Amino acid sequence: MAIARFPPYLITSDHRERCLEQLRSKSAPLEKYIYLNGLKERDSNLFYDLLLQNMKEIIPLLYTPTVGEACVNYSHIWRRPEGLYVSIEDKGHIRDILSMWPNTIDSRIAVVTDGSRILGLGDLGANGLPISIGKLDLYIAGAGIKPSSTVPICLDLGTNTQRYLDDPLYIGIRRKRPDPEEMDEFMDEFIEAMKDVFPSLMVQFEDFSTDNAFKYLDRYRYKYRVFNDDIQGTGSVILSGFINAANLSSAASGKPLADHRILFFGAGSAGIGVAKQLLSFFTMHGLTPEEAKARIWTVDSKGLITADRKGLQEHKKFFARTDYDGPALKDLVDIINYVKPTALLGLSTLKNAFSEAVVKAMAAINERPIIFPLSNPVNLSELEYHDAIEWTNGKVIFASGSPYFPVTYKDVTYEPGQGNNMYIFPGLGLGAILSRARHVSDAMVEQASIALASSLTDEEKAAELVYPRLNRIRDISAQVASAVIRQAQKEDLDANNYLRTLPDDVLLSLIHDKMWRPHEPTPHL
């Protein structure tokens, strides 16, 4: 058999540039995703090196918006095993399945999805694994978590999407999803087995259906090291952006920060999770919890959510208004004119729900309206950035869930904010891991948000940005992790007493030193 030999002058060229050229030669985002997936399999160090040097270009390919397309088509683009599937059919011996994973002792972070509500795309069943893989790539890029310590998991519990059940190439089990009792039994066995098999693991729940997202976070959050990124991570990153946006808006209007009024369009797990996190903004400024709650209104597909609505879902009751007894308000412009919000936040997954009339209604009552269309991916966003700029004459304070390019309007270039969970969850996870926190508290999540809001450079503040630029993500994650560690210590939730002895600057330096880099040895987490 012939022996393969490298070309003699390969070392005189930069193979990273060659890979970038190959990546850019692909015209479709999904083809670029498949190429990057193959590169990671062939040479993971090169893949992560390329990612770290080109994050702005590559992150949208590995995660939103392209990961949504990858999930929808995963059964058809599947190449090789990439993560761990735990099936409903494994009930009774889940521990044995988990034990098959290599390197269980050194594993530090798992992202777990059941594929039931992937982004805004619905129930994708076993096709949801790329969500877990993509989130862990962001942990690696954003916080330097060592790749070998990450565990992507998809819980294959069936699907209620008939086209997948009928697809001969579908890779999941062919059954409908379990009833609540069977699901509870499975989840209890799964989370207890995770604790036994992975003694040092932090678990991030991702893209569970709304009711189950709240249910299992509440069920496990004080017993195990878990958090839900859709509820807590999204809430934290939006709180951070809102802190900076509110400062800009109040500076323009002269109104006190405590006078802001927030209208949420979309009341699923993400919407209500963000709304609960934003209560902190008002309590930070002296309001009681009840006064803070009164500053938030929620809207779903049926209109303004009021407490007297029949059949109201449990998770929507918290913000249901008791101070409105008129006819049902269903039109968003009418609701804006009634509430007079300073901020409109969208988590509805309804494309272009923020029409010109909606945006102009916000601009009519606010010198600088805060509008955050946060639904992912881009094709589900409530508002395009260029429309937001044009319809408000450049006055909007904007942040979206998916990335948008800068817009030049009347010779002025405006730079959009992106409420990307990557700003929060890598640093939050790293801080919890390094401190060996027993669980993730609300205060730890809140401190992560405050640290992010405080991380803008002077140049970013001068540009009136609400989020720092993503190319500084490792510095940002280190600041977030440091704040999380200090809060865990304050609440006596940490088990790493050594970190208590370190001054803040030394702690920050240690966090940077712990971050994994391609081709470099990394101190053990």
PyMOL commands that set and color helices and strands:
alter all, ss='L'
color gray80, all
select helices_A, chain A and resi 10-12+15-24+29-42+44-53+55-62+66-72+74-77+88-90+94-98+125-143+147-149+162-166+180-197+210-220+229-253+257-259+269-284+289-293+314-316+332-339+356-365+378-380+385-391+421-423+425-435+442-453+458-462+470-490+497-501+504-514
alter helices_A, ss='H'
color red, helices_A
select strands_A, chain A and resi 84-87+109-113+150-156+202-205+226-228+262-265+296-300+303-304+343-346+370-373+397-400+407-409+412-414+417-418
alter strands_A, ss='S'
color yellow, strands_A
deselect
rebuild
show_as cartoon
